[in-house]
Amino acid sequence: MKLGFCAQNYSEKPLQEVCKMVADKGYEAIEIATYDGNGQCEAGEMLQSGKAKELRKMVESHGLFISALSNHADSLLIGGPWGEDTDGIYKGTKEEKIKFGTESLILTAQLANALEVPVVIGFTGVENFGRYFPFPHAKGWKACEDHFAEHFGPILDKFKEYGAKFAVEPHPNNLIYDVHTAKRAIEAVDNHPCLGINLDPANLTYLGLYVETFIDELAGRIFHVHAKDAEIVAHNVGKGGILMQGEWGRLDRAFRFRIPGWGDVNWRKVITELAMTGYDYVLSYEHEDVTMSRADGVDKVVDYLKPLLIHAPYEGRSDKLFTI
């Protein structure tokens, strides 16, 4: 396994500056955003003659490789919501938003092909996350699944054409957010080989899921991993519950995103389970911890997480006792 870094942690800095900074700190891979207006890498521009090769050469000159491309923002538009909630991403009608998100995601698959990057990360979106409740419209979620199959099926075919895989990040306000919805989504597109998961343990912790169980249940479909932690602030749970509203930085929140090692995720167990299910790729550090600076995180995460990474599977033993 390798330790990577989400370049969008420093979206205000030029990509080359971020690459140099994290390479000097000991990170080994970089995840690059490609959604519209991200400020670092515009997919259309990169696909112009020579630009993709130049980008890859720049990254490799710092001793890094590109683990994945991120299209979290635009891909959300495909499943919704399509009202004012997503106007900050793209303003338009439902049909216009779906078209914009679809074209952006396929463009990212093209760029992944040009860069020889195997994975694109994104969201599915969902029209109304409230439909996960059985009241008042118990069959509402099925309509969201049908929409997913209709729109993502052709997208996944394009991904196959470009030799890339789409790793959905399970998350509240998305069609995929737990083990059940992940499996149902895969079934909905006839077990398409290009659909998998970007595992973010913090998002699963948010909803009270067991991360290790998710890893076991989705073995073989985990294409990429985010290194992000989460903390259930026990003394605040009784006041607002886990899904309380308000800004992430509220002192009285019952849930906080944290950097690895500062939250409730047991990284030794998570890394062990990933290794046991055959995952041997990148853990990409994403900073959403409102308790400390990004610079704090850059230093602390590499010191904490890198020694825990498993670099090779168990070789077995050849002495007589184990060969009888």
Summary of the structure (lengths in Angstrom):
residues: 324
radius of gyration: 19.8
end to end distance: 32.6
largest distance: 70.2
contacts: 1079
relative contact order: 0.12
helix: 46%
strand: 15%
